[in-house]
């Protein structure tokens, strides 16, 4: 059971005082903070922007705002995000798929240790409220929380937990909120591209989302849909006026919360994450980093080819690479494995990678294999041969590609972070 608590907000108007015209409530939303915890200045600026707000503004966490980066890998996992959440004090959260990575017990501990109420209308087994009503100034804002329906497929820690249709759940709970006479209705979603479907099927004032990292401000069938790029670089502000409107703002120029920034600097120093690793001379963009990771998997798995999913790579590499950059490149608790794939299945897997795999995973990059030419090591793939492919257990568990499955694993090389990226750093 995940126990959630609400932050109480009360507005008191002294007797006989002049009542100013009521300004509409607003929302400030963030999501997918992830590797921002590996960048003390960035997490400090995010905290500085979120931490100062008036009684007319509600702070929404649209999921994956627990620590998913180098600090979480080498230290205390999701608990590393507690200091940030206590500093900014969100009013309401919806769990993202990565918030479940360490299991329900870990998330329950996080919920108990931090402010705000957690909602999950389409996952009743979590025993979290489906909706809540919050005071924003003199008005009441009803919020429904919905998780991604594919969470059990994405996160094996909750593979046996049922996550239902977010559209149906949102419709049901919005009706309940209208019965409670709220002034405004909001769907807080960690459903990515499905936000448009939720908006089209409901009469909510706004759907504020996470999961995907594409900046979105749109109106679907009259309902506002808003999402930022996340990762501590942007936030969304929603004005719940007569016609709700949203802006996406960068955190780059925001004044930092120095206490938060310094707390994470100290954690990096304590864990050795500030240690220099390599100096490539120039920064390495995200596409090149994905190929670097695929080649690391190929080399460390002693494989014919390696593959890496673009969405798994969270940050580009700077000109001066430190331990935190390298460990945080793919900050997941997966193992590096070698998979034996028959040639005919390998060709099907390569063909599937000629474009983006899907909205969630993006392109898949290969090292040692060419999806267009259907070659491995420059030689055409032969149907009757078996090839050794290096990847992570995420790809084998989810069976993203033909032939890449748990029952085809022939070698386990341990943690994908410690056996790959650190030992395959860019030269310099």
N, C-alpha and C positions, 0 to 999 in steps of 0.2 A: 504493500500500500504506500502510495506517495502522498504525504501530508502537505497540503499547500496552505499558505496563509496570505491574507490580504493586508495591504497597507491602508490604514484608516486615514481619510482626508476629510476635514471639516472646515466649512467656511462660516464664520460668525459675523453678523451685521449688527452693530450696536443699536439699541432702541433709539429712535429719533434721528438716526444718521441719514444723510442724503444718500439715495441709492443711485449709483452711476449706471448708465446704460450697460447692459450685460454684453460682454464680448463673447463670441462663440468659443467653445472649448477647442483645444488643439491637442494633437498627438505628436509625440516625438518617438521615432521608432528606429531600432537598430537590429542587426541580425548577422549571423555567420561571422562572429568576431575572430574565431579560429587563430591564425598565426599572428594576429596583432599583439598577442601576449608575448611574442618573441621580439617585439619592437617597443621598448619602454617609452620612447617619445610619442609614438603613435597611440599606444593605449592610454597614455597620459592625456593626450589631446582629446581622444574620444570621451574619456571620463570627464574632462573639463567641460566639454560641450553638453554632455547629458546631465551632469550633476547639478546644474543651476537652471531652475525652471520655476514658474509661478504655479499658483493653485488652479489655474485654468488649463494646465498642461499635464497630460498623462504620459508616462514613459512606458513604451511597449517593447518587449523582447520577442522578436519573431523567430527565435530558435537558433541552435548551434552557437550560442554565446557563452558556452563553457570552454575551457582551455583546451584547444586542439592544436598543439604545436610542439616545438622542441622541449619547452619547459614541462609540458604534461608528460612527454615521453620519458624524460630522465629523472623527474622528481615525483610530485604527488598527484599526477593525473589531473582530472577535472577540478580537484580541490584548488588548483592554482588560480582559478578564476574567482574564488570567493572574495578576495580583497577588492577586485573591480566591482563586483555586484553589490557589495556592501557600500561602496563609495557612491555609486550612481542610484541605487535603490529603485529598481524598476517596479512599476505598479502591477504589471501582469506579464506573464510569459506563456509561450507555447513551446513544448519540447520539439527540438529538431532531431533528425535521425542520428546525428553524431552525439547528441546529449545522452543517448542510450549506449554508447560504445563500451562503457565499462560496466554495464549491467544496471538492472533496476535498483539494486541496493546502493550503488554509487550515486545515482541520480536522486534517490530518496534522501541521502545524506546532504547533497547539495541543496535540495529544496528546503530542508530543515535549517540549513546554515545561512540562508540568504533571504532578503526581503522580497515581497511580491507574491502574487497568487498565480499558480500554474493551472492551465486549462487544457483539456483534451476531450473534445466532444465526440470524436470518432474513435476513441480507444477506451471504452468503459472499463476494461480490465485493469487499467492503470489506477482506477479509483480516484481520479482527479475531477474537479468540477467541470461541467461542460461550458458554462458561461458565468459571467459575473457582472455586477453593476457597480460602477465607480463614479464618485462625485468629482466633477471638474468645474470648479467655481460653484455656480448655482444650478448646474445642469447635471443630468444623470446620463452616463454613457454605458450602454450595454455592450459587452465584448464576448464574442464566441471564439474559442480556440480550436483549431483543427490541425492535425498532424498529417504528414505525407502518408498516403495509403500504402506506399511501397516500402515503408520503414522496415518491416520484417525481412524483405529481400535485400535491403541495403545494409542492415545491421543484424548480424547473426546473433547478437546478445538477446534480441527480442524476437527471434524467428518464430516462437510459439505464441506470441501475443497478437491478437486480432486487431487490425486497424481498418476501420470501415470507410465507406464513401464519405469524403469530406463535404461534398455538395449536399447530400441528404442530411448529414448532421448539422450543417450550417442552417439549412432551411428550418429544421425542427427547432433549433435553439433560438433562432431569430424570432420565430413565432412566439416562443415562450417569453422572450424579452419584450415584445410588443404588448403582451398580456400584462407585463409588469409596469407598463407605462413609461418606459425610458424615453429620453429626448433624442438620443442618437444611437445608431447601431453600427458596430464594427466587427468584421471578421479578422481575427489575427491568425495568420496562416503560415505554415512551413511547407507549402505545397508547390512552390515554384510556378511553373507554367500553368498549373491547374487553377491558379488564382483567377484567370480569365473565365474559366468554367463556373467557378463559384460566384463570381460577379454576375455572369449572365443569368444564373438560375435563382438569384436572390434579390431582395430589395434593400440590402445593407447600404448604409451611407458610404462605406469604404471597405475594401479588402486590403489589408496591409500585410505584406508577405516577406518570406525569406526563402532559403534553400538555393535558388538560382542567384547568380551574381551579375545578371544583366540589369542595368538601371531601367526602371519602368515607371512611367506616369501616364496612365491611360484611363479612358472611361469606357466601360463595357455595359451596354444596355442601361445606361444611366448611373451605374455604380463605379466609383473611383477605384482604381487599382494602382497601388504604389509599392515600390521596392527599390532599394539602393543596391550598389555594387558590394556592400558589406566590407568585411575584413578590416573594420576599424577605419576605413578611409572615407566613408560617407554615411549620412543619416537621412531619414525622411521626416519632414514636417508636414502634418496634415491639418488644415483648417476646416473644422466641422461647421462651417457657416451654412447658409441656405443652399448654396451649391458647393459641396466640399471640394477643396483644391489641395494639391500637394506640391512641394518642392523637394529636390534632393540637394543637400548641401555637403560640401567637402569639409573634412575635419582638418585639412592641412593648415589653415590659418587660425584655428581655434586656440584659445589660451589653455595651457595644460593644467591638469590637476597634478601639481608637483609631488604630492604625497604618493599618488598612485604610480607615477613614472618612477620615482625613486624606489618604491617597494619592489618593482619588477627589475630594476637595475641590480638591486641587491640579490635578488633570487638568481639572476643570470651569473653574477660573480660567484655566488656560493656553489653553483652547480657546474662551473667551468664552461658555461655556454658562450662566454666572451672570448675564449681562446682562439687565436688565429689559426686557420687551416690551410688556406691557399690564396694566391693572388693572381687571378686570371688576367688582370690588367684592365679589363673592361667588364661591364655588367653582362650577364648572360640572360637573354630573354626567356620567357616561359616556355615557348615552343622548343627552344634548344635545350632547356632543362629537362623537358619530358624525354627527349632523345637521349640525353645524358643518363637519365634514370634507366631507360630501357637498356642501354649498353652496360650499365652497372649490373643490372639483373642478369643479362646474358653472360657477362664475365664471371660473376660470383657464383652463378649456378652451373658454370662450365657447360653452357648450352650452345646449341647451334644458332639460336635466335632469342631475343628478349623483347618483351612488350611492356608498355606503360600506358596507363589511362590518363589522359590530360587532366581530368577533373581531380585526380589524386594528387597532382603537383600543386602546392598551395602558393608558392612564391617564386619569382625569378631570383637569380643569384647576383649579388653586388660585385663590384670590382675587388673588394677585400672580403673574402669569405671567412666567416667565423663559424665556430662549432654550431651555434644556434641556427645559422642559415642552412647548414648542411643537414642537420638532424631534422629541422622543420620542413625540409623539402617535401617529404612524404611522411607526415607525422601520424602514422597509423600503427596499431599493434597487430600487424600482419606478419606472416612468415614468408621468406623467399623460398620458392620451391621450383623444382624442375618437373615439367610435365612431358610425358611421352605422347606425341600426337602423330597419328598416321597421316601420310601425305595428302590423301584426299580430304581429310578433315582440316588439315592445315591450310589447304588452298581455300576452303570455304571460310575459314577464319580470316585469312588475308583479304579475301574479296569483301568481307563485311567491314573492313577497315579502310575502304577507299574513300569514305566520307565520314562525317561525325557518326559515332555509334548511336547516340540518342541525345535528347536534351540534357539529361543528367550527367552523362559521362564524357561527352564531347569526342574529339578524335582519339584514336589509339595509335601510338607511335611504336614502330618496330626498329630494332637494331639487329643487323645480320639477315634481315628478310625484307623483301620488296613487295608490298601488296599489289602494285600495278603490274609488275613483271611476273609475279608468282614465283619468285626465286628465293633461295636460301644460300647465302654465301656466293651469290652470283650465278648459281646453277639452278635450272628449273626444278621445281618440287616434283618428286616422283610419287605417284599414288601409293605404291606398295612399300615405300620406305617409312621408317619411324623417325621423327625428329624430336630433339630435346629443346624445349622452350622454357625460358626463365620468366617467371612472373610472381605475383603474390597470391596468397591464399584467398584474398578478396575475389580475384578473377575466377579461381577454381570453385569457390563456394557459390558464387552468384551465376556461374556458367554463362558469362557474358558472350563468349565466343565458342563456336563449334570445336569440339575436341578438347577444350580447356576445362577440365572438371576434376573434382576431388579423386575420383577413381582412376585417374590417369597420372597422379602424382607419383614420381619415382624417387624423389630426393627432397629432403627438407633441410635448408641451410640456416634455419633460425630466423631471428628478427630481421625483417627487410631493411630496417633502419641501420642496425649495427653491422650488418654483414655486407651492405651494398654501398650506400652513399658515402659513408665515412672513409671507406677504403678505396673509393673510386673518384676522389675529388679532382676537380680541374687542376691541371698543372699550372705553376706560375712561380 
